[in-house]
Amino acid sequence: MKGFVLGAHVIALSLVAQVGFAQTVASPTPAAPPTPSASATPPAPQSTSSDDGTTTTIRIPKMDHHIEVALRGGLQLPGEVTPKGLLVGKTGVAPAIFGEAALVVHPFFTLGLFSQFSSADYKQYIGDAPQSDGTLNTLTGGASLKARLPVSEALVLRAGFLIGANLEFASGNVNGGGGSYGAHGYGFDIAPTVEAAYRVSHAIGLSGQFAFVSQPAGSVSFDGDSKSHDFGFAPLYLLALGVEFDQ
């Protein structure tokens, strides 16, 4: 009888041990916390998919406000410059200089200030016969508004408008001993401009420009004459090359 009771105690202890072991095995082991990565992964560029399955990656240039300074020299092409009611006036090919400081307010847009000067031979005609021989100096200044397209790290294209005022100073001699004359005028200027710039370094580049100076409305007065004359003229085209500096 004592042996039976002892055996029962052993069996009970064995069952208790087995149940405890099973619970230990069945209990889940807590997972280790994830290890943070050493560095954050930068966001990928935005991508779009077309109907044919190809993917196009769109990269938006970062904002980079800076100043582009340009200084160019070139030629102003011939044209007609005639005050209303006076002899037909024509200019010859003229040397010209152009300067500008433009703020890049957005990778695709600039606002700036410009100045342009030319000195042209100026002759007045009756028919094909010249009646005077002189010089017409034109100084233009104002604001520039241009779209800007960074084609690559080195190449930038721009197109926009130059808006400002013209100041004209003319002097010359009347043929046949008719004496000399002087005149000064002013007017409103609006003209398109197209430019291309190529960076040869981070701060210096070469650039070319096609633009013109015009005067839709203005006025001119001759020395000794109290009467002024309406003075407008069609575009005088400009071709120029020069250097640019990034500030």
C-alpha positions, 0 to 999 in steps of 0.5 A: 500500500505504501508503495502504491501511494509513493508511486502516485506521488511520483506520477503527480510530480512528473505530470506537474513538471511536464505541464510546466515545461509545455507552458515554457515552450509554448510561451513566445519569445519577445522580439528584439526591437528593430535597430534604427538605420544609421542614416535616413534614406533621402526621398526618391524623385517623383516618377510618373508612368505613361500609357506605354509603360515607360517611367519618367522621372521629374527632377525639380531644381532647388531654389537658389537665389543669386544674381547674374551680371552680364556685360556684352558688346556687339552691333546695332543693325541699320534702321529708319529713325524719323521724327514726325514731319521731318526728313527721313532719317537712317542709321548705319551699323553701330557699336553697342554695349549692354549691361544687366544685373538680374536676380534669379527669383526662381530657377525659371524666372529672373527680374533685373535692371539693364542699360544699353548704349549705341552710337550710330551714324545718322543721315537725313534724306530727300529721296535718295539724296542725303541732306545731312551727316551726323551721329545719333547716340541712344541710351536705354535703361529699365527693367528686364523680365525673363523666363529662364531654362537651365538646360544643363549644369552649364547651359542656360537659355533665357527669353523675355522683355526689356522695358524702359526709357530711351534718351537720344542725343543727335548732332550733325552738319547740313550738307552744302554749308547749311550749318550744324544742328543738335537735338535731344529726345526721349521715349518709351522702349519695349523689346524682346530679348533672347539669350544663351549662356554657357558656364565655363566655371561656377562663377563665370560664363560666356553669353550671346544675345539677340534683342532690339531697341524700339520707341513706340512713342516719344518726342524730340526737340532741336536746339533753337526750336521751341517746338517738339516733334513726335518721335517713334521708330521701329525696332533696331536689332542688336546682336551681342556677345560677352561675359557673365558673372554669378554672384 
